[in-house]
Amino acid sequence: MDLLNRIEKRDSDVELVVFDLTSSSTVDFGAAQMLEKLEEKLDSRGIDLRFAGAESEVVQMFETTGLAANVGGVRPEESIDDVIDRWRTERSSS
């Protein structure tokens, strides 16, 4: 995957990847499965995956597949800044 290659080439450590889904009003089951595999690969490298801007239908798909639970929850139309703030809060409290 191109994303994983880009992460490996960075000079600094990556702790969080946020996908902005504001332009993706739907996500089908196949895409959700692909994102689950990506989450597993990132997790094995100690990198968290989060989603911003997800519409309610996308949130439901992620909840149905279990992906939402694996990525700290997905909230409808949550902004990138709010996702990052929530992630920082979760990290500081654990």
C-alpha positions as CSV (number, residue, x, y, z in Angstrom):
1,M,0.0,0.0,0.0
2,D,1.2,3.4,-0.9
3,L,0.2,4.8,2.5
4,L,2.3,2.3,4.4
5,N,5.3,3.0,2.1
6,R,5.0,6.7,2.7
7,I,4.8,6.2,6.5
8,E,8.0,4.1,6.4
9,K,9.9,6.8,4.4
10,R,9.1,9.5,7.0
11,D,12.0,10.8,9.1
12,S,9.7,11.2,12.2
13,D,7.5,8.6,13.8
14,V,3.8,8.5,12.9
15,E,1.4,7.9,15.7
16,L,-1.9,8.7,14.1
17,V,-3.5,8.5,10.6
18,V,-6.8,10.4,10.1
19,F,-8.9,9.7,7.0
20,D,-11.2,12.6,6.1
21,L,-14.4,11.1,4.7
22,T,-16.4,14.3,4.1
23,S,-16.4,13.5,0.3
24,S,-17.4,9.9,0.8
25,S,-21.1,9.8,1.6
26,T,-21.1,6.0,1.6
27,V,-18.7,3.1,2.1
28,D,-19.5,-0.3,0.9
29,F,-18.7,-3.6,2.7
30,G,-15.6,-4.2,0.6
31,A,-14.1,-0.8,1.3
32,A,-14.9,-1.3,5.0
33,Q,-13.0,-4.6,4.9
34,M,-10.0,-3.0,3.2
35,L,-10.0,-0.3,5.9
36,E,-10.1,-3.0,8.6
37,K,-7.0,-4.6,7.1
38,L,-5.3,-1.3,6.9
39,E,-6.2,-0.7,10.6
40,E,-4.6,-4.0,11.5
41,K,-1.4,-3.2,9.6
42,L,-1.2,0.3,11.2
43,D,-1.9,-1.1,14.6
44,S,0.9,-3.7,14.3
45,R,3.2,-0.7,13.7
46,G,1.9,1.2,16.8
47,I,-0.1,3.7,14.6
48,D,-3.7,4.6,15.4
49,L,-6.3,5.0,12.6
50,R,-9.2,7.4,13.0
51,F,-11.9,8.8,10.7
52,A,-13.3,12.3,10.4
53,G,-16.3,13.7,8.5
54,A,-18.1,10.4,8.3
55,E,-21.8,10.5,7.5
56,S,-24.3,8.5,9.6
57,E,-24.5,5.7,7.0
58,V,-20.7,5.3,7.0
59,V,-20.7,5.3,10.8
60,Q,-23.3,2.5,10.8
61,M,-21.3,0.4,8.3
62,F,-18.2,0.8,10.5
63,E,-20.2,-0.2,13.6
64,T,-21.7,-3.2,11.8
65,T,-18.3,-4.5,10.6
66,G,-16.6,-3.8,14.0
67,L,-14.2,-1.3,12.6
68,A,-15.6,1.5,14.7
69,A,-14.7,-0.3,17.9
70,N,-11.2,-1.0,16.6
71,V,-10.5,2.7,15.9
72,G,-11.8,4.3,19.1
73,G,-15.3,4.9,17.7
74,V,-16.5,6.9,14.8
75,R,-18.8,9.9,15.4
76,P,-21.0,11.3,12.6
77,E,-19.5,14.3,10.9
78,E,-16.8,14.8,13.5
79,S,-14.2,17.3,12.4
80,I,-10.5,16.4,11.9
81,D,-9.6,18.8,14.8
82,D,-12.1,17.1,17.1
83,V,-10.9,13.6,16.1
84,I,-7.3,14.6,16.9
85,D,-8.3,16.2,20.2
86,R,-10.3,13.2,21.2
87,W,-7.4,10.9,20.3
88,R,-5.0,13.0,22.4
89,T,-7.3,12.9,25.3
90,E,-7.6,9.1,25.1
91,R,-3.8,8.8,24.9
92,S,-3.2,11.0,27.9
93,S,-5.8,9.2,30.0
94,S,-4.4,5.7,29.3
